[in-house]
Structure formats: C-alpha cells, structure tokens
Amino acid sequence: MDKSPSIEYTLDYRDVKHPRLEFKTGTLLLILPKTDRNPEQTLEKYRKWIQRKQEAINKALQEAQTKTTIQNRTEKELKTLVATLVQAYQRELNTRINKIIYRKMKTKWASHSKNGNLTVNTLLRYLPNNLIEYIIYHETTHALERKHNETFWRLINKRFPDYETKEKELLTYWFLIQETLKNPTSHKTF
C-alpha cells in the first residue's frame, strides 16, 4: 500500500450507483452510494488520479498568484459577446441552442442541457475573449456529443488544438477570480 500523505476530502452519500470524485471547487468531494460505507477503499483505488488532480490544482493556484489582471465586462457586454459566439458556432457546427440562461454558478463555467439550453456563468465576464470563445464552443459542441469522450475531444481539437492549455488556463482563472472577488484590491481589472 502507498504510504503517501492522507487525502483530505468531503464525503457525501447520495442515490448513485457508483462512487464519484469531484474537484470542482479545489477540494475533493467523494460521493458514494448510500450503501457504501468504505470511503478509504475508493480513495485508495483512485489515489494516483487524486494526486494528479491535486497537483494540477496546486499549480493553478500558484499561477493565479502571478496573474495580476482580469477582464471586467458588464453583464450586457458579456451577453452580447456570448450571443455572437453562439450564433457563429451554431452555424459552424450545424447545431441549435434553444435558450441562453445567465447565472452565477459555483462549480462550472457553463453547461449545455439535454433540452438544448446553454447556461452561462456570469463570472465569464472576467475572462479573456479567447477563453470565452473556447467555453462557448465547448458547450455548443455538447449538442453533438453529450459526453467528454474521444469523439467530443476530437471535435474540440478541430477548432482548438490547444484545448488542454485552455483547460489549464481556465482552472487558473477560476482561482484568480475567486480570490479577486474576495479581495478586490489584490488584482487589477481592465
């Protein structure tokens, strides 16, 4: 057995069939079926994956400390940009977004529902244009492929061959924006 440091996590029991691990807010959330009372077994099984994710988060946190500026669009400016991108990407991908909904989200930048609705986190207003473009394309692509599988990433790669870099940048900006909102004088906006 690996004698690496213990893993800090929050445990939640839900009506699920299989264990799920999430790092959406920077800390590990272990979701187990209500009948599973052995979180240590799941943690051990996924220890290497957890360690890789934690290293990526730690790197993003360090990089967030070195960035000093974020965008500061109005919500109206964000909505105009998103609407323009959605129209362009719908044409490009031959898809249809039913409705665009804006709200502050705690764990994601955006989501695409099975009903064809696009929910956009209002925190996108702080991101550079290239990352907003990536997020909207990513979510519009979910109209073609719901899951993050090989087909999905092949579609993303056609327009954004640097998508892995963009994913890392988004993680860094997530922490940067959270820190800026807590302490507005710590970073510049433009």
N, C-alpha and C positions, 0 to 999 in steps of 0.2 A: 504494500500500500504506500502511496505517495505521502511523504511526511512534510509537504508544503504547508504554509500557514492556513489556518482555518478560514473559511469563507463566510463573510458577513452577508446576511440576506434577510428578507422579509418573507414570511410564509403566509399563504392564503389557500384555504380549501374551497373548492368550487365544484359545481356539477360538470366535470370534464372527464373524459375517458383516459387521457394520457397526461403525464406531467408536462408543464410548460415553464420555460425560464425566460424572463424578460429583463432587459437592462434599460428600459425606456427613459428613466429619469436619472440614470447614472448609478443607481444601486440595484442589486439583484433582487428580483421578485420571483419567488418559487411558487408556482401554482400547482397544487396537487389535487387529485381526485379525493372526494370526501372520505373514501375508504382507505386511502394510503396514509399510513402513519409512520413512514420511514423516510423523512427528507434526506437523511445522510446518504442513503443508497443512491438517490437521484443526483445529489451533489457530487458524489464520488464518480458516478458514471460520466458526468459532464464536466468534470474538473478542468480538463485541458481547454475545452471550449470557454468555460467561465474565465479562466486565466487569460486567454487571448482577448476576450471581450473587455476584461478589466484593464488590460494593458492598453488597448485602443482608447478606452475612456480616459485613462490617466494621461495618455499622450494628448488627447483632445483638450483636456483641462489645462495642461501646460501650454499648449499652443494658444488657447483662449487668453492666457495671461499676457502673451506677447502682442496680440492684436489690440489696437487702440481705437479703431473706428468701426462704426456700423452705420448703415443707412438709416434714415428716419423719414420715410414717406408718410404721407397722410393715408388714411384708410381709403379715401377716394382715389388717390394715385395708385394704390395697390390694386384696387378693384378694376381700374382702367387697364393696368398692365396685365392682370390675370385674364380679363375678358379678351384682350387682344391675343394673348398666347393661346387661350383655349380655342378661339376661332381658327387660328393658324394650324394648331396641332390636330384639331378635328378634321380639317381638310387633308392634312398630310397623311394621317393615319386612317382616314375614312371611318371615323367613329362619331359618336354623338354624346355630348354631355347634356343631361336633362336639365339640371339646375345647378347653380353655384351658390354655396352657402358659406358665409364667413363667420367664424367664431374663434375665440381663444381656446386652444387645445393644450392639454397638459403634457402629452407624450408624443405627438407627431406633427409633422409639418402640414400634411394634408391627407385626405383619404378619398377613395372612389368607391361608392356603394354599388351593390348589385343592381340597384334601380337606376344607375347611371348618374347619380348626383355626385358632385365634387364638393367636398367640404375643405375649406382652406383656412389654415390657422392665421389669424390676423398678425401674428408675430413675423410672418413673411415680410412685412413692411420694413424690417430691419436688415434684410438680406441683400447682397449684391444681385444685380439683374441676372447674371449667369446662373446663380443657384436657384432663383425663382423659375427661370426658364427650364432648368433641369427638373425641378419638383413638379411643375405643371405637365411637362412631357411624361414624366414617370407615371403620374396619376392618370393621365389620358390614355397611356398605354395599357393600364389595367382594364380598359374597356375591351381590349383584345385578348388579354391573358390575365386572369384574376390573381394567380399565384406568382410568387417570386421564384420561378423555376428557370430552367435553361432557356426555354422559348422566350420568356419575358426578358431576360438579360440580353439575349441576342437582339431583340427588338430595340432595347435601350442603347445597346452598343452601336447600332447603325447611326444614330444621331449624336450620341455622347460616348465616344470610345474611352474617354477619361472618367467614366461614371464612378469608378472606385475612388478616385481622388475627390470627386464631388461629394460622395457619401461621407468621406472623412472630414471634408470641409464643413459639411452640414452638422456633423457632431460637434466640431469645434465651435461653430457659430451658435449652436444650441446652448452651450455652456456660457459663451460670451454674452449672449442676450439675457440669459437668466441672471448673470452677475450684474449686467448693466441695469436691469430693471430693479434689482435690489439696491444698487448703489449707483445712481445716475451720474454722479460726478467722476466716476472711475474711468469712463471711456468717452471719447468724442463721437458725435454723430454728424453725419453730413447727408 
